[in-house]
């Protein structure tokens, strides 16, 4: 025993010395990196402060009222990291300063300090960083703003970093020493063979599932640690580097190792139709396609969808496949066929007369028929069989889209038990009481729990689903880990707010200017140049709040009659599901209400509301978004709503106002919009008046923040988070399978 201990000391002594030396050598590098990071952060903060004050400063200089800025400056330096602010004229004269601004610092000295590498000024009260930032007005640079940041917090952070680094390395050394001693003792007692088997992942579980006595507790602890690590990773993951198609491809190559990706949706991304004797291709209007199609173009793979075009059968090969997009052939589209009777029962019946109003908690009663349910089951099985046929291995990654395929995950799971199935529910999930209306609620829940990962737009929808499963199934619900275990299979429940693909510079170069867009739209609708224009873009659907929106327009014109003749609202409403009575009646109500408002407030050459009941291509919508002063999104209940994000992405001029319903999932992200309750007509009308009279400076501040959010949280981030979770889940399952599949040491 003493001999073993002496051998351990011979190994541990140089190891500990090496770790301590590493710690002290690493400290200067860490300090340097910390200083550079914080300096860059302070420069960005200085630019932000300057941009926020630019409009006020430019206006004050123009009106010769600089002293009025004193209150604004004093309020700005309430930030704990700001020491002082000074305003220099374009000739280098100090016009205004706050109380904490050093008397010895002139504009010339500030320029000299800001041009130095460190730009640091040492005062009696401490060390500050000097930043000189240009203030730009309409005619260009009008002044400079000196921003002084306190650097004392950097030293405090640096000291904390040193302390934690030393503690970390010390803990690492102790841990290594402890493990070394344990291994030595195991070797002394003849357990080294068991440890080696453990490192190979062997010998933890006996053939019949009985754990090896000495290692069974470790196997159970391993599963718990893997789950805890995964939870910690998800909690730590926040806003990160910008997501792009290239980053998504990289993720597939690393975390998913090039595994096959299969998408399942009802609506196809491209439709072939016979028009004037020729086959033409069009991209249907759909928020789902807007979100998922860029993902498929980035990742390749196979998209399985219902073939609904008049020329769809003529465009596919013998296996019902066609490469899309036309001319680029980025991925494969596999089409599924169904009869009119099947489509009426599965799509129009159970999905859109039953699940749609049920989940949206709309003021329309859901209708459930036994025949519709049978068709729904049949089509789900048909799509599931196609997934199995398209799978190139026994463990593809399958992305199931929306409420049309609630049964499909469990059906696929029966044939491909090793597949990673990600189901995304694009519409809201109701509370358990509302979902209890559905006669086949247990079957739907069981089908969805065949998924590996089940995604919703918001945490609230996740909570509703877990409570619904808890009330209707004998399942184990773990709220801490967001998992549901049913019949031995675990499903991870998570929120993934969907978004759009941020337009690339190549796309925006082809856009007409805002002025050109306004001229085009105004000329098409006979509007005067000084008109205020608001737009709404939706399908004809009773959940979109179109009627409530029109009531708000009517009330605004009542309350602010000075805008009659100077304000116009254009509603784009693509016909949708017109075969259903509720949708047909709703379309008629919208048309009657539009006529009433136009009769009441219209005059020769002027109509306050223009209803465009037809499909518009994305290029036409971009022109409309760029021409508008306001975009109205007043959904009564919506999973996300991508129209608001498309409007924000189109406004690279930093102008325009978004009015957004609090009942749309996007309201949780786009807080700089004017958030309204669409049921409250007065509130929405006042928001519309505020939007059309909002100063350009406020519009610019709001739109800049909105654009930053939409750009960062784009569709590739939505897909990337789901696929990254899938990658970690697959890795965890593989480790667990390896742990439980090998025999223990005899």
FENGI-V493206 format. One record per pair of residues at least 12 apart in sequence whose ideal C-beta (glycine too) atoms are under 6 Angstrom apart, sorted by sequence separation. I is the first residue (numbers start at 0). J is the second residue. D is the distance in whole Angstrom. If there is no record, write none. Layout:
I&J&D / I&J&D
This chain:
72&84&5 / 131&143&5 / 132&144&5 / 353&365&5 / 408&420&5 / 481&493&6 / 596&608&5 / 84&97&5 / 93&106&5 / 269&282&6 / 270&283&6 / 320&333&5 / 535&548&6 / 659&672&4 / 661&674&5 / 673&686&5 / 83&97&5 / 131&145&6 / 319&333&6 / 352&366&4 / 353&367&5 / 408&422&5 / 643&657&6 / 85&100&5 / 91&106&5 / 203&218&5 / 319&334&5 / 468&483&5 / 593&608&5 / 657&672&4 / 658&673&5 / 659&674&6 / 661&676&6 / 55&71&6 / 83&99&4 / 91&107&6 / 113&129&5 / 130&146&4 / 552&568&5 / 630&646&4 / 643&659&6 / 82&99&5 / 83&100&4 / 112&129&4 / 113&130&6 / 593&610&5 / 658&675&6 / 660&677&5 / 113&131&4 / 87&106&4 / 266&285&5 / 315&334&6 / 109&129&6 / 127&147&5 / 128&148&5 / 268&288&5 / 76&97&5 / 101&122&6 / 110&131&6 / 397&418&6 / 109&131&5 / 127&149&6 / 128&150&6 / 349&371&4 / 393&415&6 / 624&646&5 / 643&665&5 / 311&334&6 / 348&371&3 / 349&372&6 / 394&417&4 / 395&418&6 / 396&419&5 / 397&420&5 / 398&421&5 / 399&422&4 / 400&423&6 / 640&663&4 / 73&97&6 / 126&150&5 / 268&292&5 / 383&407&5 / 393&417&5 / 394&418&6 / 401&425&5 / 402&426&6 / 444&468&5 / 625&649&5 / 72&97&5 / 379&404&6 / 382&407&6 / 386&411&5 / 624&649&4 / 639&664&4 / 640&665&5 / 125&151&5 / 344&370&6 / 349&375&4 / 634&660&5 / 636&662&5 / 637&663&4 / 638&664&5 / 639&665&5 / 68&95&6 / 344&371&4 / 379&406&4 / 383&410&4 / 387&414&5 / 428&455&6 / 444&471&6 / 465&492&6 / 629&656&5 / 630&657&5 / 631&658&5 / 632&659&5 / 633&660&5 / 306&334&3 / 379&407&5 / 383&411&5 / 422&450&4 / 444&472&6 / 621&649&5 / 634&662&6 / 658&686&5 / 65&94&5 / 345&374&4 / 634&663&5 / 65&95&6 / 300&330&6 / 301&331&5 / 302&332&5 / 303&333&5 / 305&335&5 / 306&336&6 / 344&374&3 / 345&375&5 / 380&410&6 / 420&450&5 / 441&471&6 / 671&701&4 / 299&330&5 / 420&451&5 / 421&452&5 / 422&453&5 / 423&454&4 / 424&455&5 / 440&471&6 / 461&492&5 / 278&310&4 / 301&333&6 / 419&451&5 / 428&460&4 / 658&690&6 / 296&329&5 / 341&374&5 / 345&378&4 / 427&460&6 / 430&463&5 / 434&467&5 / 461&494&5 / 539&572&5 / 671&704&5 / 656&690&4 / 671&705&5 / 295&330&5 / 428&463&5 / 431&466&5 / 531&566&5 / 532&567&6 / 533&568&5 / 534&569&5 / 535&570&5 / 536&571&5 / 537&572&6 / 538&573&5 / 539&574&5 / 540&575&6 / 109&145&5 / 272&308&5 / 273&309&5 / 409&445&6 / 428&464&5 / 431&467&4 / 458&494&5 / 539&575&5 / 669&705&6 / 267&304&4 / 271&308&5 / 272&309&5 / 273&310&5 / 409&446&5 / 412&449&4 / 448&485&5 / 453&490&6 / 457&494&5 / 530&567&6 / 538&575&4 / 563&600&5 / 656&693&6 / 260&298&5 / 270&308&4 / 272&310&5 / 405&443&5 / 408&446&6 / 271&310&4 / 431&470&5 / 452&491&5 / 453&492&5 / 454&493&6 / 455&494&6 / 260&300&4 / 261&301&5 / 262&302&5 / 263&303&5 / 264&304&5 / 265&305&5 / 271&311&5 / 406&446&4 / 409&449&3 / 450&490&5 / 456&496&6 / 568&608&5 / 569&609&5 / 570&610&5 / 571&611&5 / 572&612&5 / 668&708&6 / 405&446&5 / 408&449&4 / 454&495&4 / 526&567&6 / 564&605&5 / 573&614&5 / 405&447&6 / 408&450&4 / 448&490&5 / 656&698&6 / 271&314&4 / 549&592&5 / 553&596&5 / 541&585&5 / 545&589&6 / 556&600&5 / 571&615&6 / 633&677&4 / 654&698&5 / 82&127&5 / 280&325&5 / 653&699&4 / 251&298&6 / 335&382&6 / 539&586&5 / 354&402&5 / 248&297&6 / 653&702&5 / 247&297&5 / 335&385&6 / 653&703&6 / 650&702&6 / 89&142&6 / 244&297&4 / 350&403&5 / 88&142&6 / 269&323&5 / 87&143&4 / 333&389&6 / 647&705&5 / 647&706&6 / 85&145&4 / 629&690&4 / 648&709&6 / 84&146&6 / 647&709&5 / 628&691&6 / 83&147&5 / 82&147&4 / 644&709&5 / 82&149&5 / 372&439&6 / 80&148&6 / 358&426&5 / 80&149&5 / 358&427&5 / 360&429&5 / 358&429&5 / 367&438&5 / 360&433&6 / 56&134&5 / 57&136&4 / 53&134&5 / 60&141&6 / 303&385&5 / 49&132&4 / 548&631&5 / 57&141&6 / 45&130&4 / 524&609&6 / 548&633&5 / 46&132&6 / 547&633&6 / 41&128&5 / 45&132&5 / 301&389&5 / 534&623&6 / 544&633&4 / 544&634&5 / 543&634&5 / 544&635&5 / 534&627&4 / 542&635&5 / 542&636&6 / 49&144&5 / 532&627&5 / 532&628&5 / 533&629&4 / 534&630&6 / 535&631&5 / 531&628&5 / 48&146&6 / 533&631&6 / 45&146&4 / 516&622&5 / 520&626&4 / 536&642&5 / 41&148&5 / 516&625&4 / 517&626&5 / 516&626&4 / 513&625&5 / 287&400&6 / 37&153&5 / 263&382&6 / 33&157&5 / 261&386&6 / 554&680&5 / 30&157&5 / 261&389&6 / 551&680&5 / 555&684&4 / 559&688&5 / 547&677&4 / 550&680&5 / 554&684&4 / 29&160&6 / 259&391&5 / 551&683&4 / 555&687&5 / 544&677&4 / 551&684&5 / 555&688&6 / 261&395&6 / 26&161&6 / 259&395&4 / 260&396&5 / 261&397&5 / 262&398&5 / 263&399&5 / 264&400&4 / 551&687&6 / 258&396&5 / 265&403&4 / 287&425&6 / 513&652&5 / 263&404&6 / 497&639&5 / 499&641&6 / 22&165&5 / 499&644&5 / 22&168&4 / 498&644&6 / 499&645&6 / 502&648&6 / 18&168&5 / 18&172&5 / 15&172&5 / 531&691&4 / 11&176&5 / 7&180&6 / 7&183&6 / 3&183&5 / 361&541&6 / 361&542&5 / 456&638&5 / 359&542&5 / 456&639&5 / 3&187&6 / 290&497&5 / 293&500&4 / 457&664&5 / 456&664&4 / 427&636&6 / 501&710&5 / 289&499&6 / 427&638&5 / 426&638&5 / 501&713&5 / 425&638&5 / 498&712&5 / 500&714&5 / 498&713&5 / 499&714&6 / 498&714&5 / 363&581&6 / 498&717&5 / 497&717&5 / 495&717&5 / 351&576&6 / 495&720&6 / 495&721&5 / 347&578&6 / 347&579&6 / 230&480&6 / 226&480&6 / 452&724&6 / 360&636&6 / 359&636&5 / 451&728&6 / 284&573&5 / 421&721&5 / 421&725&6 / 419&725&5 / 419&729&5 / 396&725&6 / 284&614&6 / 289&641&6 / 286&641&4 / 293&714&6 / 290&714&5 / 294&718&4 / 247&715&5 / 250&719&6 / 254&723&6 / 242&713&6 / 255&726&5 / 243&715&6 / 247&719&5 / 250&722&6 / 254&726&3 / 238&711&6 / 242&715&4 / 242&716&4 / 242&719&5 / 229&727&6 / 225&731&5 / 218&738&5 / 211&743&3 / 203&738&5 / 204&739&5 / 206&742&6 / 200&737&5 / 205&743&5 / 202&741&6 / 201&741&4 / 202&743&4 / 202&744&5 / 196&744&6 / 193&744&5 / 54&696&4
